[in-house]
Amino acid sequence: MSTTTAQKSDIANPALAAEGKKRIEWAGRNMPVLQQIKERFAKEKPFKDVRISACMHVTTETANLMLALKAGGAELALCASNPLSTQDDTAAALVHEYGISVFAKNAIDRDGYYRHINSALDIKPQFVFDDGCDLVNTLHTTRTDLLDGILGGCEETTTGVIRLSQMTKDGALKFPMIAVNDTDTKHMFDNRYGTGQSTLDAVFRATNTLIAGKIVVVAGFGYCGKGVAERAKGLGAEVIVTEIDPTKALDAMMQGFRVLPMTKAAAIGDVFITVTGNRDVLREEHFSMMKDGAILANSGHFDVEIDVAWLEKNCKVKNSKMRHQTDEYVLKNGNRILLIAEGRLANLGAAEGHPAVVMDMSFSDQALTAEWLLTAAKNLKPGLHNVPAEIDKDVARMKLRSMGAELDVLTPAQELYLNSWEHGS
Ligand SMILES: NC(=O)c1ccc[n+]([C@@H]2O[C@H](COP(=O)([O-])OP(=O)(O)OC[C@H]3O[C@@H](n4cnc5c(N)ncnc54)[C@H](O)[C@@H]3O)[C@@H](O)[C@H]2O)c1
């Protein structure tokens, strides 16, 4: 550990470093594609003299991404992309075992959260990683002095991509950002299987409830919502989906889920999970008709999907931390509502986030996209761009290989057939 690096950090508890290192290594074992990329980076040093600021969930999987970039020669500063998602042992290990600057503490307040983003930006990055667009937003609002030095960056999640595409439409985005979320190897697996499993994991850890026999209401049937609904069904729940998009609602129905508006589902559900990327999905009109003991969790990016402010203001009694990351609000009608992880990303606040096996793909996409950006950035206009399709396919191929699967290959006749239009019935 270098003392200077440690001084350039702000973490909760250095004593947790040894425990964090063990868990980072455990995650690393389950990220074979990223390990392969890291080994190549270590030889080729593509990021030599490159400064990168990253605003991401400080988890063991993110730690492995940071280690791959560091092996490639990058100078890094990492801050959290959510006040509740930091694993303090991971942060400690990154600083004290691996010499990476980290500015992140679990359960930090809003001021501290933005102070940490600013600290991560103090290295004057050339490239940025963001998860939800808070770092990019900070650059465009309060740290505009740094904009000229930024060559480009990568965005990890759906909500960040939505914010960046609005910035692009408004002509506000001053450098190219790449929508890593939109690769198939990211959203088809991380959002679906990762969020599905880890959100249910959060419900177990926070409440120890039995899902079998319960009615689980899932708000939003996008990639995350599908994953949550499938996992809840697999555990024996009856699943109700709420949607605003007719095609997504139809998809949910044909997969065997009931589709209802929240004004009807609210009175029936036992467990409510929001994954819409939208605000006020669960609000006063819904809380007032919920059953006694209803459990609420949000796995959408920001803590705006459940109107927690209303619960805080209007409950008769609040019993904080009844269990790990579970607050109880007793309403004026006497019914109790259980809220997981303060309405913030439940899977990261009350559980460990996605399993490393799935983050292997997302973070391999990130690592390879960052490497591509080193040379591609100068030719890209400011605005939101897609990851090159070859990177997506390469990650899929490497992941398949790591899972012991083999692909078929086209015969020359098949290749010709697929590339021609003359053949009909
Ligand atoms: N928890 C995690 O670890 C994790 C992982 C990936 C993404 N996310 C976040 O989860 C959210 C959803 O991501 P996604 O990839 O599933 O997005 P998506 O766009 O695929 O799906 C969102 C769905 O919500 C629906 N929706 C919007 N407003 C609604 C409303 N008021 N009621 C019901 N449905 C509504 C949309 O029609 C859409 O089908 C985003 O905020 C994303 O950033 C979280």
PDBQT file of the ligand as one rigid body, heavy atoms in Angstrom, charges set to zero:
ROOT
HETATM    1  N1  LIG A 501     -31.114  -3.153  -9.426  1.00  0.00    +0.000 N 
HETATM    2  C1  LIG A 501     -30.142  -3.278 -10.301  1.00  0.00    +0.000 C 
HETATM    3  O1  LIG A 501     -29.073  -3.806 -10.027  1.00  0.00    +0.000 OA
HETATM    4  C2  LIG A 501     -30.377  -2.810 -11.695  1.00  0.00    +0.000 A 
HETATM    5  C3  LIG A 501     -29.733  -3.421 -12.787  1.00  0.00    +0.000 A 
HETATM    6  C4  LIG A 501     -30.014  -2.962 -14.070  1.00  0.00    +0.000 A 
HETATM    7  C5  LIG A 501     -30.892  -1.893 -14.242  1.00  0.00    +0.000 A 
HETATM    8  N2  LIG A 501     -31.452  -1.298 -13.139  1.00  0.00    +0.000 N 
HETATM    9  C6  LIG A 501     -32.396  -0.180 -13.238  1.00  0.00    +0.000 C 
HETATM   10  O2  LIG A 501     -33.720  -0.738 -13.252  1.00  0.00    +0.000 OA
HETATM   11  C7  LIG A 501     -34.608   0.127 -13.971  1.00  0.00    +0.000 C 
HETATM   12  C8  LIG A 501     -35.299  -0.663 -15.089  1.00  0.00    +0.000 C 
HETATM   13  O3  LIG A 501     -34.314  -1.111 -16.013  1.00  0.00    +0.000 OA
HETATM   14  P1  LIG A 501     -34.719  -2.021 -17.275  1.00  0.00    +0.000 P 
HETATM   15  O4  LIG A 501     -33.440  -2.328 -17.973  1.00  0.00    +0.000 OA
HETATM   16  O5  LIG A 501     -35.621  -3.099 -16.858  1.00  0.00    +0.000 OA
HETATM   17  O6  LIG A 501     -35.525  -0.918 -18.120  1.00  0.00    +0.000 OA
HETATM   18  P2  LIG A 501     -36.614  -1.180 -19.268  1.00  0.00    +0.000 P 
HETATM   19  O7  LIG A 501     -36.734   0.095 -19.971  1.00  0.00    +0.000 OA
HETATM   20  O8  LIG A 501     -36.257  -2.431 -20.014  1.00  0.00    +0.000 OA
HETATM   21  O9  LIG A 501     -37.950  -1.486 -18.424  1.00  0.00    +0.000 OA
HETATM   22  C9  LIG A 501     -38.661  -0.540 -17.675  1.00  0.00    +0.000 C 
HETATM   23  C10 LIG A 501     -40.149  -0.885 -17.850  1.00  0.00    +0.000 C 
HETATM   24  O10 LIG A 501     -40.920  -0.115 -16.923  1.00  0.00    +0.000 OA
HETATM   25  C11 LIG A 501     -42.124   0.284 -17.586  1.00  0.00    +0.000 C 
HETATM   26  N3  LIG A 501     -42.694   1.427 -16.874  1.00  0.00    +0.000 N 
HETATM   27  C12 LIG A 501     -42.341   2.746 -16.928  1.00  0.00    +0.000 A 
HETATM   28  N4  LIG A 501     -43.118   3.472 -16.113  1.00  0.00    +0.000 NA
HETATM   29  C13 LIG A 501     -43.974   2.617 -15.521  1.00  0.00    +0.000 A 
HETATM   30  C14 LIG A 501     -45.025   2.769 -14.571  1.00  0.00    +0.000 A 
HETATM   31  N5  LIG A 501     -45.350   3.970 -14.052  1.00  0.00    +0.000 N 
HETATM   32  N6  LIG A 501     -45.697   1.650 -14.178  1.00  0.00    +0.000 NA
HETATM   33  C15 LIG A 501     -45.413   0.432 -14.690  1.00  0.00    +0.000 A 
HETATM   34  N7  LIG A 501     -44.436   0.231 -15.597  1.00  0.00    +0.000 NA
HETATM   35  C16 LIG A 501     -43.712   1.309 -15.998  1.00  0.00    +0.000 A 
HETATM   36  C17 LIG A 501     -41.680   0.570 -19.020  1.00  0.00    +0.000 C 
HETATM   37  O11 LIG A 501     -42.761   0.534 -19.917  1.00  0.00    +0.000 OA
HETATM   38  C18 LIG A 501     -40.671  -0.548 -19.258  1.00  0.00    +0.000 C 
HETATM   39  O12 LIG A 501     -41.265  -1.703 -19.820  1.00  0.00    +0.000 OA
HETATM   40  C19 LIG A 501     -33.736   1.279 -14.468  1.00  0.00    +0.000 C 
HETATM   41  O13 LIG A 501     -33.784   2.324 -13.526  1.00  0.00    +0.000 OA
HETATM   42  C20 LIG A 501     -32.334   0.681 -14.487  1.00  0.00    +0.000 C 
HETATM   43  O14 LIG A 501     -31.329   1.647 -14.444  1.00  0.00    +0.000 OA
HETATM   44  C21 LIG A 501     -31.246  -1.745 -11.892  1.00  0.00    +0.000 A 
ENDROOT
TORSDOF 0
